[in-house]
Amino acid sequence: MKPIENQCMLITYADSMGGDLKKLEKVMDTYFREEIRGIHILPFYPSSGDRGFAVVNYDEVDPKFGSFEDIRRLGEKYFLAADFMLNHISIRSREFRDYMEKGDESEYRDMFIHWKEFWPEGEPTEADLAVLYSRKPGGPKREFTLKNGQKVDLWCTFFEEQVDIDPHSAETQRYYERNLHRIASYVPMIRFDAFAYASKVPGTSCFFVEPEIWDVLDISTKPLKETGTAMLAEIHEEYRIQLKLAEKGHYVYDFALPLLLLHGLEFGRTDRLLHWLSICPHNQVTTLDTHDGIGVVDAAGLMTEEEIDAISTIVRDRYVREFTKLPEELQARDVFWASRIRTGSGKEKIYQLSGTFFSAMDEDEDAYLLARIVQLFTPGIPQIYYVGLLAGKNDFSCLEHGEGGREVNRHNFTEEEIRERIRAPFLQKLYEAMRFRNRCEAFGGTFTADGGDGTIRMRWEKEQHAAELFADFRTKSYRITETVSGTEYVVQ
């Protein structure tokens, strides 16, 4: 398999660029061979829901996508990343079905977190609930009925098809080891989905609880240390958590960058971005968009609450403006412009904004191109969501098919759509910049950034090579130059 490289990386579902893994390979080889050097393939295993994140088993690739041979072949051409659900498992999995069948006699019984056993008094107190970090109304539990008729409440952080597992259980650790070894034989990087929720302690937020989270990290990364596989933690929260993980040498996400750029380009400011660039880790994977939307909580502490509210309102209004053009029967199905979360302080706040990044920018091609180019110059591996690679717009047709609002940002492209879309002149400029990012040696060197009054200069230097971006956020204009052995060339 190809090792990880500091070059442009795609993130996509297995069936979103052509229809399956073989077609994905064809699309990448035909249209993006020089622009994309790595691919994060979102969960491609058999799953019972949540677009692949309710994994039934990791033993095979879902046959509708292909096989592990397809993964292996892609891994010879592109460095790959894959997902592992550290916090939960499908209720259709062999392990959970065995527990439902056998109850307390099941060998997997202790994999699952029993609500009444978790709390010292059998139930959480009002104080416990007040500090709990919760993703859904009613709290993170669900009632199940065993075959013998006994009812049990189990910890369930997310969706109906998922149930949480206990990383401290011996059987869970065997589950981790068995499956992580298999995945690691095909990819050099594994993303731990919902990592922060795996630390649960009564009386706390049960989200990235220290020092317990470091015990979970040691347990879960033990199989990866044996294979030399990198771990990428998927955590949506304020930036200090990312810094803590990065200090321990792990790859982390730059989920703060999207909102910083949306705000900066909307108001012609670079001060918040410059501050982040002065403190951000370099062992990060940068993003502008994800399959779940645009992070909001991730910018906390880097922007004021007023600034976050201001840009969130603008993005919401753009979303709602297009949504209200739909027929009334579709509008009645889902007004999903944002997801919310109740934090450990008991306050509810916007978690993520729905929709594509291009639509969030009001389909402003100049602003979008500049945002992407800033991403390419930001320290870290630039990861580009497949919808973003094609500057896709909000696709409300998902509501016609009875799908949820998050699918607005998950349009599946045919090869014909891809071939047509990449002709857009502003995307051709983006792809040229991506090719430059992949070939220029300066990006492995020393980074500096400065600016003011709505401008920014980002510069990379390594030996005789330099790459520099000068951008004006007020006019959405930019200039890229490359210096080789003292001679400067204009790239764009």
Stockholm file with secondary structure:
# STOCKHOLM 1.0

chainA/1-492         MKPIENQCMLITYADSMGGDLKKLEKVMDTYFREEIRGIHILPFYPSSGDRGFAVVNYDEVDPKFGSFEDIRRLGEKYFLAADFMLNHISIRSREFRDYMEKGDESEYRDMFIHWKEFWPEGEPTEADLAVLYSRKPGGPKREFTLKNGQKVDLWCTFFEEQVDIDPHSAETQRYYERNLHRIASYVPMIRFDAFAYASKVPGTSCFFVEPEIWDVLDISTKPLKETGTAMLAEIHEEYRIQLKLAEKGHYVYDFALPLLLLHGLEFGRTDRLLHWLSICPHNQVTTLDTHDGIGVVDAAGLMTEEEIDAISTIVRDRYVREFTKLPEELQARDVFWASRIRTGSGKEKIYQLSGTFFSAMDEDEDAYLLARIVQLFTPGIPQIYYVGLLAGKNDFSCLEHGEGGREVNRHNFTEEEIRERIRAPFLQKLYEAMRFRNRCEAFGGTFTADGGDGTIRMRWEKEQHAAELFADFRTKSYRITETVSGTEYVVQ
#=GR chainA/1-492 SS CCCCCSSCEEEECTTSBSSSHHHHHHHHHHHCTTTCCEEEECCCSCBSSGGGTSBSCSSSCCTTTCCHHHHHHHHHHSEEEEEEESSEEETTSHHHHHHHHHGGGCTTGGGBCBHHHHSTTSSCCHHHHHHCCBSSTTCSEEEEECTTSCEEEEECCSCTTEEEBCTTSHHHHHHHHHHHHHHHTTCSEEEEETGGGGCCCTTSCSSSCTTHHHHHHHHHHHHHHHHTCEEEECCCSCHHHHHHHHHTTCEEEECSHHHHHHHHHHHTCCHHHHHHHHHCCSSEEECSCBTTBEESGGGBTTBCHHHHHHHHHHHHHHHHHHHTTSCHHHHTTCCCSEEEEECTTSCEEEEEECSCHHHHTTTCHHHHHHHHHHHHHSSSEEEEEHHHHTTCCCCGGGGGGTCCGGGGGCCCBCHHHHHHHTTCHHHHHHHHHHHHHHHCGGGGSEEEEEEETTEEEEEEEETTEEEEEEEETTTTEEEEEEEETTEEEECC
#=GC SS_cons         CCCCCSSCEEEECTTSBSSSHHHHHHHHHHHCTTTCCEEEECCCSCBSSGGGTSBSCSSSCCTTTCCHHHHHHHHHHSEEEEEEESSEEETTSHHHHHHHHHGGGCTTGGGBCBHHHHSTTSSCCHHHHHHCCBSSTTCSEEEEECTTSCEEEEECCSCTTEEEBCTTSHHHHHHHHHHHHHHHTTCSEEEEETGGGGCCCTTSCSSSCTTHHHHHHHHHHHHHHHHTCEEEECCCSCHHHHHHHHHTTCEEEECSHHHHHHHHHHHTCCHHHHHHHHHCCSSEEECSCBTTBEESGGGBTTBCHHHHHHHHHHHHHHHHHHHTTSCHHHHTTCCCSEEEEECTTSCEEEEEECSCHHHHTTTCHHHHHHHHHHHHHSSSEEEEEHHHHTTCCCCGGGGGGTCCGGGGGCCCBCHHHHHHHTTCHHHHHHHHHHHHHHHCGGGGSEEEEEEETTEEEEEEEETTEEEEEEEETTTTEEEEEEEETTEEEECC
//
